[in-house]
């Protein structure tokens, strides 16, 4: 189960990084593209960060209660 949490946490961090990259690109590109995408990408990034934090907390809880 620890390996599952590790993989899920790494996937969540990768998703946050990719979303952050798209958000920075949106700001760099500017214009109508930035107006239509920047806010949506920021909300998606915040949701993904919250997911990553929850997974980290679940992983830590699992490790502390199932220490062998």
C-alpha positions in Angstrom: 0.0 0.0 0.0 2.9 2.4 0.6 4.0 1.9 -3.0 0.5 2.9 -4.1 0.6 6.1 -2.0 4.1 6.9 -3.4 2.9 6.5 -7.0 -0.2 8.5 -6.4 1.7 11.3 -4.7 4.3 11.5 -7.5 1.5 11.6 -10.1 -0.3 14.4 -8.2 3.0 16.4 -8.0 3.6 15.8 -11.7 0.0 17.0 -12.5 0.6 20.1 -10.5 3.8 20.8 -12.3 2.3 20.3 -15.7 -0.6 22.6 -14.9 1.7 25.2 -13.5 3.7 25.0 -16.7 0.6 25.5 -18.8 -0.4 28.5 -16.6 3.0 30.2 -17.0 2.8 29.6 -20.8 -0.7 31.1 -20.8 0.6 34.2 -19.0 3.6 34.4 -21.4 1.3 34.2 -24.4 -1.0 36.8 -23.2 -4.0 38.3 -25.0 -7.3 36.6 -25.4 -5.7 33.2 -24.7 -4.5 34.3 -21.3 -7.9 35.8 -20.5 -9.7 32.7 -21.3 -7.3 30.1 -19.7 -5.4 31.7 -16.8 -8.1 31.7 -14.2 -9.2 28.1 -15.1 -5.7 26.8 -15.0 -5.1 28.5 -11.6 -8.2 26.9 -10.1 -7.2 23.5 -11.5 -3.7 23.9 -10.1 -5.1 24.8 -6.6 -7.4 21.7 -6.7 -4.5 19.5 -7.8 -2.3 20.9 -5.0 -5.1 20.2 -2.5 -5.3 16.6 -3.8 -1.5 16.2 -3.4 -1.6 17.5 0.2 -4.5 15.1 1.0 -2.5 12.2 -0.5 0.6 13.2 1.5 -1.4 13.3 4.7 -3.1 9.9 4.0 0.3 8.4 3.2 1.8 9.7 6.4 -1.2 8.5 8.4 -1.0 5.1 6.7 2.7 4.8 7.4 2.3 5.8 11.1 -0.6 3.4 11.8 0.7 0.4 9.8 4.4 0.5 10.7 5.8 -2.9 10.6 
